[in-house]
Structures are given as structure tokens and as C-alpha cells.
Amino acid sequence: MTDKIQPTASSTKAVKHALDTAFSKFTNATIKKRKVMVEMQINQYLASGLEDSLFGKLTEEVMFYVLHRLSLNDLSQMSMASKALGKVIYAYVTEEQFAMRVARLLIKIPISSVLLLEQSQHVGRLLKRVSFLFTVEFRLKFFHELMQKVQRLVEKESANSFPIDTLPFVGAVLQSFIAGWDEGECLKVFTYMSDCLFLYRSISRFVCDAPGTDLENELFLRRNLRYLFLDRCVTDYDRAIWIGFISNQIGTAQLAKVLLLLYGPINVHGQIDWNFAFNVRAFQQHTNVFFKLAKTIGILHLIPNWSPFLSLEVLVYISNVPNCWLLRSFSSVLLPLSSIDMNLVVKYFDILYKSGRASTASLLMALALMISPQFIGHNFRNEIVVDRSCVHQLISNIINAPRLTPERYVVVKKLWGAVLTLADDFAETAVQDEVHGGNNIDTIDDFHDLMDAWKDLSIILMSV
């Protein structure tokens, strides 16, 4: 395995110090007394030639005391030093005192702390190394039972205080535990955890109901799918693998619904806000949501055996999940998506034109130009950056799409007409607002943004 790390000098010193402390606590008389109890001897883990060594004379109680004084990282490294140490540390990890040790980490360290994330990675790596000789099924059972034990202890210890959400920690441990596993092994992970948590049943119930029907089930699915599988992924490919496992159980239409469930905004009541797509200012208030959706749609092609046409299907279905999105909101998905997969967005517009929805396509392009200042310069996790050249390239590519060449005049004419129509609407709204004594800054900003879009469109049309 690539993560076999030999114990460092600091680990060796720590072990020696812990041993010295242990022997000072446990007298020779105590050790001889414990030696009579065969089940407490650690020589059961040793090769025959080592049974009479100093190491073999230790009892489990003494050795567990030593191990308890070592850091999680030292334990993780020591477990790979020899089979004997690995077996002893495995026995220690299955004890109640280790579960309590992990539970106290959750109680003492804030759940959002970087330190807790680091500790979760140490726990996952330790569990991975002490169990690497076992089967996948046994390792998953070992992980699940330990985490359940930890969660019960946290609930018990924090009964008189605020409840502690252990799921993010469990998810971080799981991702560290299975790091480096292949796709087949990850499928076993997803299946096992889904069976334990009844995720398949929850997904089936969700996709059969209208959004917002069962709020408790929706939050349960969102939390478990994101915390256990998606949020701690290291690469886009890892995230695509998990989404692919979800997709295998449902169709592309249902997958679109699940993606909105996973990344839609949460309202003030702690519920998924299925109405965010109808918010006129959604492009300002939920910018990160649109970037997350665009990012997720953009990595679907990484799913094994995934056809590019399926990504297009998901995009089309997403536009229909909150029935009849505001065009301004849906253009907020298309804009960042164009910087990830320009070809996919152009194909989407091609479908609109070929299905007789040229007016909708024109309005989407005009609105994308209008709201682009909100997205330009917005650096989403150092992964997606929308700049002015990207916006101009999108409009140019749609106008110059090969399949639309015979209708290019109609495309340009309708696009120009859409900008004029929006300008009239915004101007009238601004005038009416002023007549009634209002001072709607948003309306004025919209009008100014559209004027800038008008100038941009003139530049784009002169260059195509």
C-alpha cells in the first residue's frame, strides 16, 4: 500500500516514554498477577519466537495504557511497523476506551474546526491501516460499528448540553478510511452505507413526491449524501463516482431533482428552499448555489460509461424541476457552466432553437449578458472563473453554431429584439416606480446593466 509509513524517531521516543510511565504505574507484582490470566496476555498476537521476549511479557492492560497515551498519528504509523503491533493496536481500537477517546474529540473541539478535520483524517487512516488485511465487507462493518459506538457516547456525554452533529466528522473519517479504494470497492461502500441508513428507500420516496412534500426526508437525504460521500471528496472524479452510484438507481430526470436537493439553498427555517428559482434577485443572493450546480453538471461526464447526451438531458430536466424557472435565474446556471463546458451550453441553446423556443433562447442570452457583472470576477473555490471574454464567447458560439447557420439572421434578429424588449420593460418599471414616489435601486441597476449588455451585444455582433 502506498500509505505504509515507518514509525518516525518522535514516535519511537513517544513509545519509550509511555512505556516508562506505564511501568512506573504498574509494579512487577501486578504484572505477574495479570500474567496468570491468559486472555489478558498480548503474547497471543506474537510469533512463537517472541512470546518470551520483554514485549511478550506485557499485558493488554499495560499495552493499552501505553497506546492510549500516544497520538492518533503515532498509532497510525505504529500499526504498520509489524503484524504484532498491528494486531495489538487493532484490539485497542475495538475497545470502549478508544471510542470514548474519539467521542471526547467531538465534544471538546468545535465541529467546524480545522483541527477536528485533521483528527478525523488521523482516525480514518488508523482504521484503514489496522484493518487492511481484512475483506472489504468486514472493514465496512468494523468502521460502521465503531462510528455508531462513538455517536452513542457523544449523545450520552453531551446529553445536558447542546446536541453535537457528528455526521460531518463521520463523513470525513469515512473518506480518509477508503482513500485509494477502486470503483468496485467504493460501490460496496455506497451499497453498505445505503443499506444501513435505508438511503435507497429515501431516494425512491423523494423522487416520487413533489419537491417540499416530505421536508424531513429531504434534509435526511441531503445531509447523508453530502456529508458521507460528496463534501469531503478530494477530486472531481471521486465526486462524479458517487453521483454515478446515485444515478444508477434513478433516471436522468430524477437525478436532476436530486442535484437540486443536494445544492439548493436552505431557508431561514432550515428547509430546502425550492422557490429560490422564482426569486428575481436570486442571481445576487444565491450566486454560490448557481456555481455549485454548474460545477456538478460540468463533472457528470467523468462518470464511467456516461454519455455526453446524458449531461444535456440532466441540464434540460433541471430547468423543469422548479416548474418554470425565472429565465434570469436559469441563465445564472448557464453562465458559470459555460466556463466549464461551453459545448454543453451551446448544445442546450441548439435544442431550444430546434424545438421552436427561439424567443426563450434569445431572452436567456440577453439576460446572461445583463447579469454577467455579478458573476465576472467571482472566483468559486479557485475552480470556476467567469470573465467577460467567456460571456462574449458564449454568445458568439451560439450565433455561429453550425446547425444554426441557415437561421443565423433569425437568431441575431430575435436576440436584438429580446434586448430591446427587456430595455423597454425595465425603463417602464423605473418610470412607474419614480411616479409612485419609490426609490427602487435594484430597478435602476437592472436598467443600467441592460444598457451595458446592449453595448456588449453590439460589439459581439460586429465581431461575428
Secondary structure as UniProt FT lines:
FT   TURN            2..3
FT   HELIX           9..25
FT   HELIX           28..35
FT   HELIX           38..40
FT   HELIX           43..45
FT   HELIX           48..50
FT   TURN            51..52
FT   HELIX           55..57
FT   HELIX           60..68
FT   HELIX           72..78
FT   TURN            79..81
FT   HELIX           83..93
FT   HELIX           96..108
FT   TURN            111..112
FT   HELIX           114..130
FT   TURN            131..133
FT   HELIX           136..157
FT   TURN            158..160
FT   HELIX           167..177
FT   TURN            178..180
FT   HELIX           183..197
FT   HELIX           199..208
FT   TURN            211..212
FT   HELIX           215..225
FT   HELIX           226..230
FT   TURN            231..232
FT   HELIX           236..249
FT   HELIX           252..263
FT   TURN            268..269
FT   TURN            274..275
FT   HELIX           276..278
FT   TURN            280..281
FT   HELIX           282..285
FT   HELIX           287..298
FT   HELIX           300..302
FT   TURN            304..305
FT   HELIX           308..318
FT   TURN            319..320
FT   HELIX           327..340
FT   HELIX           342..354
FT   TURN            355..356
FT   HELIX           358..375
FT   STRAND          379..380
FT   TURN            381..383
FT   STRAND          384..386
FT   HELIX           388..399
FT   HELIX           402..407
FT   HELIX           408..435
FT   TURN            436..437
FT   HELIX           441..463
//
